[in-house]
Amino acid sequence: MAQNITESVESQAAAGAGPEGGACGQPGVASLKDLFTQLCEWSPIGYAVFDIHGQLIEINEAGVQLLGGGLLSDWVGQSLWPLLDSTESERVRRHLQEACEGAGESGKQEPCVVQVFLPGEQGGSRQLRFFSRPHPVGRGRLCLTAFQDISAEVQRRESEHQRQAVLDALSAHIAVLDATGRITAVNEAWRRFARGNGAPQEVESGIGLNYIDACCDVSAEDPDRLAQRSAEGIQAVINGDTRHFTLEYPCHSAQNQRWFLMSVTPLGLESGGVVVVHMDISERVHAEQAMRRRREEVAHASRLSSVTVLAASLVHELSQPLAAAQLYSEAAATLGRQEPLDAAHLLSVVGDMRGQVDRATRIVDQLRRFMRRGEIKKEPSRLEERVHEAVALVAPLARRKRVRLKLDLLNEPVIVHANPLQVEQVLVNLLCNAIEAIELAGSPVRQIRIELERLAEKVQVTVADTGPGLDPEWVPRIFEVWETRKETGMGMGLAISRTIIEAHGGKIWVEPGSDGAVLRFTLPLDHEGDAA
């Protein structure tokens, strides 16, 4: 730069050393001037000398480029005003005047930030930050100014503000973690949730906390290992072992019950890091619970409907062992009064009486188990046992209607992952429908065949009857609610059966038979149960 900038260096160095350096080996005046000038020219920061009216007295090459380029000599004597709008022009003018006059000389003067519109660039603008101080030898007239391009910084700041605004607009609780698991940003929903639950200030702000360590700290009080699983899932995504991690977990309080879905995805930056999202799914869970309760209620109503069909046969079936037990009790009383007492005969009669009572008790217990309502749980279950239970429940109706139940089961156990009661309900529905169809048609051959066939990944159950068959026009609607051909039917049995089978991952359908109707359904095999 010109000598105005280096005059102060000259005056300060001239007293202590000659042109070739002082006694201590310090460079002389000439070399200090050259060095300082070279530093100004090499620096990427703009340096300039302005007078009190805003005209450029001196400027370095970097300053020329920051202001728009061109020849350095062309800028000397020019001012910034053509580059600025009226508002910015007034701000810069006041800033330079205060600097020339020594205002803020103590170092407290705030930097002036101006937006300079560069000539020749389409819509281009550049944010410059000005730092100015009084000139050492031109006090009151001149000031030294350093200025730098802060456009990237402004853009980065605006980008961060936009990112934070987007995060704050989301209703989910969000935390951004770096590659070490430390929180670098949270959104307003996170802070609001923390405040509402009385969390400490450091948790509310979140910044700097190690999320993974926090999960590990509470794992000792977490019998379900949810916190530990969260920490492991986050670490796996950070390490790149998996691209995504999700976990549903409860977060209940004394006032209400809530559930959240935690989702962890990578940031996609070279520095790593992940985004952790906690979404409130309480409404969905409550809806699912309500839907499950409604399904259970409808299924229970369907079971009661089946029991209504079986009622007359069950009464008849119960009356036999109860009547026999009464006769045995009278015989036991008679034997007890005889002299001499025939103890062996008496004990035999009492044993027969107890057998009849046990028979009646089994029928009642079986009916009570079928009618009960409770939480639907799937478990490994032997399908042949479910078939036998359903057949035992329907057998009294079959005997009364003179229908033979023929079982064609497999030699080895077939294990399915299912709710036992629901599978039995499907079988009872199909068997009752088949018995009533045979009775209604007055079929000479009165038989129902229940067959199990093991396929690759599933088992197929077939219920084939010798009834009148199915009307082709009715077949497409057979599994719809309220569709029935029975005068006393509710049209729920087959619809409930389809809902149950599909909920288990299976399929139910009807096929035309040569003599009667054929209904089939499949259930997935439980391979773990098979292995056991």
C-alpha positions as CSV (number, residue, x, y, z in Angstrom):
1,M,0.0,0.0,0.0
2,A,0.9,3.7,-0.2
3,Q,3.2,5.3,2.3
4,N,0.3,6.8,4.3
5,I,-0.3,3.5,5.9
6,T,3.4,2.9,6.8
7,E,4.2,6.4,8.1
8,S,3.4,5.4,11.6
9,V,5.7,2.3,11.3
10,E,8.5,4.6,10.0
11,S,8.1,7.0,12.9
12,Q,8.1,4.3,15.5
13,A,11.0,2.4,14.1
14,A,13.3,5.2,13.0
15,A,14.4,6.1,16.6
16,G,15.8,2.6,17.4
17,A,17.8,1.3,14.4
18,G,19.6,2.2,11.2
19,P,18.8,1.0,7.7
20,E,20.6,-2.3,8.2
21,G,19.1,-3.1,11.6
22,G,19.7,-2.3,15.2
23,A,21.9,-3.7,17.9
24,C,19.4,-6.5,18.6
25,G,19.3,-7.6,15.0
26,Q,15.8,-6.1,14.4
27,P,15.1,-5.1,10.7
28,G,15.6,-1.5,9.8
29,V,13.0,1.1,8.7
30,A,13.2,0.2,5.0
31,S,12.7,-3.5,5.6
32,L,9.8,-2.9,8.0
33,K,8.1,-0.7,5.4
34,D,8.6,-3.3,2.8
35,L,7.4,-6.1,5.0
36,F,4.3,-4.3,6.1
37,T,3.5,-3.3,2.6
38,Q,3.9,-6.9,1.4
39,L,1.7,-8.1,4.2
40,C,-1.0,-5.7,3.2
41,E,-0.8,-6.8,-0.4
42,W,-0.7,-10.5,0.3
43,S,-3.6,-10.5,2.8
44,P,-7.0,-11.8,1.7
45,I,-8.5,-9.1,3.8
46,G,-9.2,-5.7,2.3
47,Y,-7.3,-2.8,3.7
48,A,-8.0,0.9,2.8
49,V,-7.5,4.5,4.0
50,F,-10.6,6.6,3.8
51,D,-10.9,10.3,4.3
52,I,-13.8,11.8,6.4
53,H,-15.9,12.2,3.2
54,G,-15.6,8.5,2.4
55,Q,-13.1,8.8,-0.5
56,L,-10.5,6.1,-0.9
57,I,-6.9,7.4,-0.4
58,E,-5.3,4.0,-0.4
59,I,-6.5,0.3,-1.0
60,N,-4.8,-3.0,-1.4
61,E,-5.4,-5.6,-4.1
62,A,-7.7,-7.8,-1.9
63,G,-9.8,-4.7,-1.2
64,V,-10.2,-4.0,-4.9
65,Q,-11.4,-7.5,-5.5
66,L,-13.9,-7.4,-2.6
67,L,-15.4,-4.2,-4.0
68,G,-15.8,-5.5,-7.5
69,G,-12.4,-5.7,-9.2
70,G,-10.6,-3.6,-11.7
71,L,-7.4,-1.6,-11.5
72,L,-6.2,-0.5,-8.2
73,S,-5.4,3.0,-9.5
74,D,-8.9,3.5,-10.7
75,W,-10.3,3.1,-7.2
76,V,-8.0,5.8,-5.6
77,G,-10.0,9.0,-5.2
78,Q,-13.3,7.1,-5.6
79,S,-16.0,6.5,-2.9
80,L,-18.2,3.6,-1.9
81,W,-21.5,5.6,-2.4
82,P,-22.2,4.3,-5.9
83,L,-22.2,0.8,-4.6
84,L,-24.6,1.4,-1.8
85,D,-28.3,2.2,-1.5
86,S,-29.2,5.3,0.4
87,T,-29.8,3.6,3.7
88,E,-26.5,1.7,3.6
89,S,-24.7,4.8,2.3
90,E,-25.7,6.8,5.4
91,R,-24.6,4.0,7.8
92,V,-21.2,3.7,6.2
93,R,-20.7,7.5,6.0
94,R,-21.5,7.8,9.8
95,H,-19.2,4.9,10.6
96,L,-16.2,6.4,8.7
97,Q,-16.8,9.9,10.2
98,E,-16.8,8.4,13.7
99,A,-13.7,6.5,13.0
100,C,-11.8,9.6,11.6
101,E,-12.8,11.6,14.6
102,G,-11.7,8.9,17.0
103,A,-15.1,7.8,18.4
104,G,-14.8,4.4,19.9
105,E,-11.0,4.6,20.0
106,S,-11.0,2.5,23.1
107,G,-11.7,-0.5,21.0
108,K,-15.4,-0.7,21.7
109,Q,-16.6,0.5,18.3
110,E,-18.9,-2.0,16.7
111,P,-18.0,-3.2,13.2
112,C,-20.1,-1.8,10.4
113,V,-21.8,-4.5,8.3
114,V,-22.9,-3.3,4.8
115,Q,-24.4,-5.1,1.8
116,V,-22.5,-4.1,-1.3
117,F,-24.1,-4.7,-4.7
118,L,-21.3,-5.6,-7.1
119,P,-21.4,-4.0,-10.5
120,G,-21.7,-6.4,-13.4
121,E,-23.0,-9.4,-11.4
122,Q,-26.5,-10.5,-12.1
123,G,-28.4,-10.0,-8.9
124,G,-25.2,-10.6,-7.1
125,S,-24.5,-9.0,-3.7
126,R,-21.8,-9.3,-1.2
127,Q,-21.9,-8.8,2.6
128,L,-18.9,-6.9,3.8
129,R,-18.0,-6.2,7.5
130,F,-16.0,-3.0,8.1
131,F,-13.6,-2.4,11.0
132,S,-12.2,1.2,11.2
133,R,-9.9,3.1,13.4
134,P,-8.4,6.6,13.3
135,H,-5.3,7.0,11.1
136,P,-2.2,7.4,13.3
137,V,-0.9,10.5,11.4
138,G,-4.2,11.7,9.8
139,R,-6.3,12.0,12.9
140,G,-9.6,13.8,12.3
141,R,-9.2,13.5,8.6
142,L,-8.4,9.8,7.8
143,C,-9.2,6.4,9.1
144,L,-7.7,2.9,8.6
145,T,-10.3,0.4,7.5
146,A,-10.1,-3.4,7.3
147,F,-13.0,-5.2,5.6
148,Q,-13.8,-8.8,4.8
149,D,-16.4,-10.8,2.9
150,I,-18.9,-12.4,5.4
151,S,-21.4,-13.5,2.7
152,A,-20.7,-17.2,3.4
153,E,-21.1,-16.6,7.1
154,V,-24.4,-14.8,6.6
155,Q,-25.6,-17.5,4.3
156,R,-24.6,-20.2,6.8
157,R,-26.3,-18.3,9.6
158,E,-29.5,-17.9,7.5
159,S,-29.3,-21.6,6.6
160,E,-29.1,-22.4,10.3
161,H,-32.0,-20.2,11.0
162,Q,-34.0,-21.8,8.2
163,R,-33.1,-25.2,9.5
164,Q,-34.1,-24.3,13.0
165,A,-37.4,-22.8,11.7
166,V,-38.2,-26.0,9.9
167,L,-37.4,-28.1,13.0
168,D,-39.5,-25.8,15.2
169,A,-42.4,-26.1,12.8
170,L,-42.5,-29.9,13.3
171,S,-44.7,-31.4,16.0
172,A,-42.4,-34.3,16.7
173,H,-39.6,-34.0,19.3
174,I,-36.4,-33.8,17.4
175,A,-32.7,-33.9,18.4
176,V,-29.7,-33.7,16.0
177,L,-26.7,-35.6,17.2
178,D,-23.1,-35.4,16.0
179,A,-20.9,-38.5,15.4
180,T,-20.1,-38.8,19.1
181,G,-23.8,-38.8,20.1
182,R,-23.8,-35.2,21.5
183,I,-26.8,-33.1,20.8
184,T,-26.2,-30.2,18.4
185,A,-29.7,-29.0,17.9
186,V,-33.3,-29.6,19.3
187,N,-36.6,-28.2,18.2
188,E,-39.3,-26.3,20.0
189,A,-41.4,-29.4,20.5
190,W,-38.5,-31.0,22.3
191,R,-38.1,-28.0,24.6
192,R,-41.8,-27.7,25.2
193,F,-42.0,-31.4,26.1
194,A,-39.0,-31.0,28.5
195,R,-40.6,-28.0,30.2
196,G,-44.0,-29.7,30.5
197,N,-42.3,-32.7,32.3
198,G,-40.2,-30.6,34.6
199,A,-36.9,-31.5,33.1
200,P,-33.7,-29.6,34.1
201,Q,-32.7,-26.6,32.0
202,E,-29.8,-28.5,30.4
203,V,-32.2,-31.2,29.2
204,E,-34.5,-28.5,27.8
205,S,-31.8,-26.8,25.8
206,G,-30.2,-30.2,25.0
207,I,-27.1,-28.7,23.3
208,G,-23.9,-30.5,24.4
209,L,-25.6,-33.4,26.2
210,N,-24.5,-36.9,25.1
211,Y,-27.7,-38.6,24.2
212,I,-26.3,-42.1,24.2
213,D,-24.7,-41.6,27.7
214,A,-28.1,-40.3,28.9
215,C,-29.8,-43.5,27.6
216,C,-27.2,-45.7,29.3
217,D,-27.6,-43.8,32.6
218,V,-31.3,-44.7,32.9
219,S,-31.0,-48.3,31.7
220,A,-30.5,-49.6,35.2
221,E,-34.1,-48.4,36.0
222,D,-35.5,-49.8,32.7
223,P,-36.7,-53.4,33.1
224,D,-37.8,-53.6,29.5
225,R,-34.3,-52.4,28.3
226,L,-36.0,-49.7,26.1
227,A,-33.3,-47.1,27.0
228,Q,-30.5,-49.6,26.3
229,R,-32.0,-50.6,23.0
230,S,-32.4,-46.9,22.1
231,A,-28.7,-46.3,22.8
232,E,-27.7,-49.4,20.8
233,G,-29.9,-48.4,17.9
234,I,-28.5,-44.9,17.7
235,Q,-24.9,-46.1,17.9
236,A,-25.6,-48.7,15.2
237,V,-26.8,-45.9,12.8
238,I,-23.9,-43.6,13.7
239,N,-21.5,-46.5,13.0
240,G,-23.1,-47.2,9.7
241,D,-24.1,-50.8,10.8
242,T,-27.8,-50.0,9.8
243,R,-29.5,-47.3,7.8
244,H,-32.5,-46.8,10.0
245,F,-33.7,-47.7,13.5
246,T,-37.1,-47.5,15.0
247,L,-38.6,-48.3,18.4
248,E,-42.0,-47.9,19.9
249,Y,-42.2,-47.3,23.6
250,P,-44.6,-46.1,26.3
251,C,-44.1,-42.9,28.2
252,H,-46.9,-42.8,30.8
253,S,-47.6,-40.2,33.5
254,A,-50.0,-40.0,36.4
255,Q,-52.4,-38.0,34.2
256,N,-52.4,-39.9,30.9
257,Q,-50.9,-42.7,28.9
258,R,-48.7,-41.9,25.9
259,W,-46.7,-43.9,23.4
260,F,-43.9,-42.6,21.1
261,L,-42.2,-43.9,18.0
262,M,-38.5,-43.2,18.0
263,S,-36.9,-43.0,14.6
264,V,-33.1,-42.6,13.9
265,T,-31.7,-41.7,10.5
266,P,-28.3,-40.6,9.4
267,L,-27.6,-36.9,8.6
268,G,-25.8,-37.7,5.4
269,L,-22.8,-35.5,6.2
270,E,-19.2,-36.4,5.9
271,S,-18.8,-35.5,9.6
272,G,-21.5,-38.1,10.4
273,G,-24.3,-37.7,13.0
274,V,-27.9,-38.7,13.1
275,V,-31.4,-37.2,13.5
276,V,-33.5,-38.6,16.3
277,V,-37.2,-38.1,16.0
278,H,-39.7,-38.9,18.8
279,M,-43.3,-38.9,17.3
280,D,-46.3,-39.1,19.6
281,I,-48.3,-42.1,18.4
282,S,-50.7,-42.2,21.4
283,E,-53.7,-41.4,19.2
284,R,-52.9,-44.3,16.9
285,V,-52.2,-46.7,19.8
286,H,-55.5,-45.7,21.5
287,A,-57.3,-46.2,18.2
288,E,-55.7,-49.7,17.7
289,Q,-56.6,-50.6,21.3
290,A,-60.2,-49.5,20.7
291,M,-60.3,-51.4,17.4
292,R,-59.0,-54.5,19.1
293,R,-61.6,-54.2,21.8
294,R,-64.3,-53.9,19.1
295,R,-63.0,-56.9,17.3
296,E,-63.0,-58.9,20.5
297,E,-66.6,-57.8,21.2
298,V,-67.7,-58.8,17.7
299,A,-65.9,-62.1,17.9
300,H,-67.4,-62.7,21.3
301,A,-70.9,-62.0,19.9
302,S,-70.2,-64.4,17.1
303,R,-69.2,-67.1,19.6
304,L,-72.4,-66.5,21.5
305,S,-74.3,-66.9,18.2
306,S,-72.6,-70.2,17.6
307,V,-73.5,-71.3,21.1
308,T,-77.1,-70.4,20.4
309,V,-77.0,-72.9,17.5
310,L,-75.5,-75.5,19.7
311,A,-77.7,-74.8,22.7
312,A,-80.4,-77.5,22.1
313,S,-77.8,-80.2,21.5
314,L,-75.7,-79.1,24.5
315,V,-78.8,-79.3,26.7
316,H,-79.5,-82.8,25.4
317,E,-75.9,-83.8,25.9
318,L,-75.9,-82.5,29.5
319,S,-79.1,-84.2,30.4
320,Q,-77.8,-87.7,29.7
321,P,-74.9,-87.7,32.2
322,L,-76.9,-85.8,34.7
323,A,-79.8,-88.3,34.5
324,A,-77.4,-91.2,34.6
325,A,-75.7,-89.7,37.7
326,Q,-79.1,-89.4,39.4
327,L,-79.8,-93.0,38.7
328,Y,-76.4,-94.1,40.0
329,S,-76.9,-92.0,43.2
330,E,-80.3,-93.7,43.8
331,A,-78.7,-97.1,43.3
332,A,-75.8,-96.1,45.7
333,A,-78.4,-95.1,48.3
334,T,-80.2,-98.5,47.9
335,L,-77.0,-100.4,48.2
336,G,-76.0,-98.5,51.3
337,R,-79.1,-99.6,53.1
338,Q,-78.7,-103.3,52.3
339,E,-77.5,-105.8,54.9
340,P,-74.9,-107.1,54.6
341,L,-73.2,-104.2,52.8
342,D,-71.7,-105.0,49.5
343,A,-68.9,-102.5,49.6
344,A,-67.3,-103.5,46.3
345,H,-70.6,-103.1,44.4
346,L,-71.3,-99.8,46.1
347,L,-67.9,-98.4,45.2
348,S,-68.4,-99.4,41.6
349,V,-71.7,-97.6,41.4
350,V,-70.2,-94.5,43.1
351,G,-67.4,-94.6,40.5
352,D,-69.8,-94.8,37.6
353,M,-71.8,-91.8,39.1
354,R,-68.6,-89.8,39.4
355,G,-67.7,-90.6,35.8
356,Q,-71.0,-89.2,34.6
357,V,-70.6,-86.0,36.7
358,D,-67.1,-85.6,35.2
359,R,-68.6,-85.9,31.8
360,A,-71.1,-83.2,32.4
361,T,-68.4,-81.0,34.0
362,R,-66.2,-81.3,30.9
363,I,-69.0,-80.2,28.7
364,V,-69.7,-77.2,30.8
365,D,-66.0,-76.3,31.1
366,Q,-65.6,-76.6,27.4
367,L,-68.6,-74.3,26.7
368,R,-67.3,-71.8,29.3
369,R,-63.9,-71.7,27.7
370,F,-65.3,-71.1,24.3
371,M,-67.6,-68.3,25.5
372,R,-65.0,-66.4,27.5
373,R,-63.7,-63.1,26.4
374,G,-60.2,-61.9,27.0
375,E,-57.1,-60.5,25.5
376,I,-56.2,-62.1,22.2
377,K,-52.7,-63.5,22.3
378,K,-50.9,-65.6,19.7
379,E,-48.8,-68.5,20.8
380,P,-47.4,-71.7,19.4
381,S,-50.3,-74.1,19.2
382,R,-50.9,-77.6,17.9
383,L,-53.5,-77.4,15.2
384,E,-54.8,-80.9,15.6
385,E,-55.7,-80.1,19.2
386,R,-57.7,-77.1,18.0
387,V,-59.5,-79.4,15.6
388,H,-60.3,-81.9,18.3
389,E,-61.6,-79.2,20.7
390,A,-63.8,-77.7,18.0
391,V,-65.2,-81.2,17.0
392,A,-65.9,-82.0,20.6
393,L,-67.9,-78.8,21.0
394,V,-69.9,-79.4,17.8
395,A,-70.3,-83.2,18.2
396,P,-73.6,-83.0,20.2
397,L,-75.2,-81.0,17.3
398,A,-73.7,-83.4,14.8
399,R,-75.2,-86.5,16.6
400,R,-78.5,-84.8,16.9
401,K,-78.6,-84.0,13.2
402,R,-77.2,-87.5,12.3
403,V,-74.1,-86.0,10.6
404,R,-70.8,-87.9,10.7
405,L,-67.6,-85.9,11.4
406,K,-64.6,-87.5,9.7
407,L,-61.1,-86.4,10.6
408,D,-58.2,-86.7,8.2
409,L,-55.3,-85.4,10.2
410,L,-51.5,-85.8,9.9
411,N,-49.4,-88.2,11.8
412,E,-46.9,-85.6,13.0
413,P,-47.8,-82.5,15.1
414,V,-48.6,-79.3,13.1
415,I,-47.5,-76.2,15.1
416,V,-49.0,-72.8,14.2
417,H,-48.5,-69.4,15.7
418,A,-52.1,-68.4,16.5
419,N,-54.6,-67.7,19.1
420,P,-56.1,-71.1,20.0
421,L,-59.6,-69.9,20.8
422,Q,-59.9,-67.9,17.6
423,V,-58.8,-70.9,15.5
424,E,-61.4,-73.0,17.3
425,Q,-64.0,-70.3,16.6
426,V,-63.3,-70.5,12.9
427,L,-63.6,-74.3,12.9
428,V,-66.8,-74.2,14.9
429,N,-68.3,-71.6,12.5
430,L,-67.5,-73.7,9.5
431,L,-68.7,-77.0,11.0
432,C,-72.0,-75.5,12.3
433,N,-72.7,-74.0,8.8
434,A,-72.0,-77.3,7.2
435,I,-74.2,-79.3,9.6
436,E,-77.1,-76.8,9.1
437,A,-76.6,-77.0,5.3
438,I,-76.8,-80.8,5.3
439,E,-79.9,-80.7,7.5
440,L,-81.6,-78.0,5.4
441,A,-81.1,-80.0,2.2
442,G,-82.0,-83.3,3.7
443,S,-79.0,-84.9,2.1
444,P,-79.0,-88.7,2.1
445,V,-75.2,-88.8,2.7
446,R,-74.6,-86.8,5.8
447,Q,-70.9,-86.3,6.4
448,I,-68.3,-83.5,7.0
449,R,-64.6,-84.1,6.3
450,I,-62.0,-82.1,8.2
451,E,-58.5,-82.5,6.5
452,L,-55.1,-81.0,7.3
453,E,-52.5,-80.7,4.6
454,R,-49.0,-79.4,5.3
455,L,-47.5,-77.1,2.6
456,A,-44.1,-75.4,2.3
457,E,-44.6,-72.5,4.9
458,K,-48.1,-73.1,5.9
459,V,-50.8,-75.6,6.7
460,Q,-54.1,-75.9,4.8
461,V,-57.4,-76.8,6.6
462,T,-60.3,-78.2,4.5
463,V,-63.9,-78.5,5.7
464,A,-65.9,-80.3,3.0
465,D,-69.6,-81.2,3.5
466,T,-72.2,-83.3,1.5
467,G,-74.8,-80.5,1.6
468,P,-76.5,-78.8,-1.4
469,G,-73.4,-76.8,-2.4
470,L,-73.2,-73.1,-2.9
471,D,-75.1,-70.8,-5.3
472,P,-72.5,-69.4,-7.7
473,E,-74.1,-65.9,-7.4
474,W,-73.7,-66.0,-3.7
475,V,-70.1,-67.2,-3.6
476,P,-68.5,-63.7,-4.2
477,R,-70.4,-62.3,-1.2
478,I,-70.2,-65.3,1.2
479,F,-67.6,-63.6,3.5
480,E,-69.3,-60.3,3.7
481,V,-71.0,-59.1,6.9
482,W,-74.8,-59.7,7.1
483,E,-74.7,-62.1,4.2
484,T,-76.6,-65.3,5.2
485,R,-79.0,-67.8,3.7
486,K,-80.2,-69.0,7.2
487,E,-83.4,-67.6,8.6
488,T,-82.0,-67.3,12.1
489,G,-78.5,-66.4,11.0
490,M,-76.8,-63.0,11.7
491,G,-74.4,-63.1,8.7
492,M,-71.3,-62.7,11.0
493,G,-69.8,-66.1,11.2
494,L,-67.9,-66.3,7.9
495,A,-67.1,-62.5,8.0
496,I,-65.5,-63.0,11.5
497,S,-63.7,-66.1,10.3
498,R,-62.1,-64.2,7.4
499,T,-61.1,-61.4,9.8
500,I,-59.5,-63.9,12.1
501,I,-57.6,-65.9,9.4
502,E,-56.3,-62.8,7.7
503,A,-55.2,-61.3,11.0
504,H,-53.1,-64.5,11.5
505,G,-51.4,-64.0,8.1
506,G,-53.6,-66.7,6.4
507,K,-56.2,-66.8,3.7
508,I,-59.8,-68.3,3.6
509,W,-61.8,-69.1,0.5
510,V,-64.5,-71.3,-0.9
511,E,-64.3,-73.9,-3.7
512,P,-67.1,-75.7,-5.6
513,G,-67.3,-79.4,-4.6
514,S,-68.7,-82.3,-6.6
515,D,-71.1,-83.1,-3.7
516,G,-71.5,-80.1,-1.4
517,A,-69.4,-77.1,-0.4
518,V,-65.6,-77.0,0.3
519,L,-64.1,-74.2,2.4
520,R,-60.4,-73.9,2.9
521,F,-58.1,-71.7,5.0
522,T,-54.4,-71.5,5.6
523,L,-52.3,-70.6,8.6
524,P,-48.5,-69.9,8.8
525,L,-46.5,-72.6,10.4
526,D,-44.5,-71.8,13.6
527,H,-41.1,-73.2,12.8
528,E,-39.7,-72.4,16.2
529,G,-42.5,-74.5,17.7
530,D,-41.7,-77.3,15.2
531,A,-38.1,-77.2,16.3
532,A,-39.0,-77.4,19.9
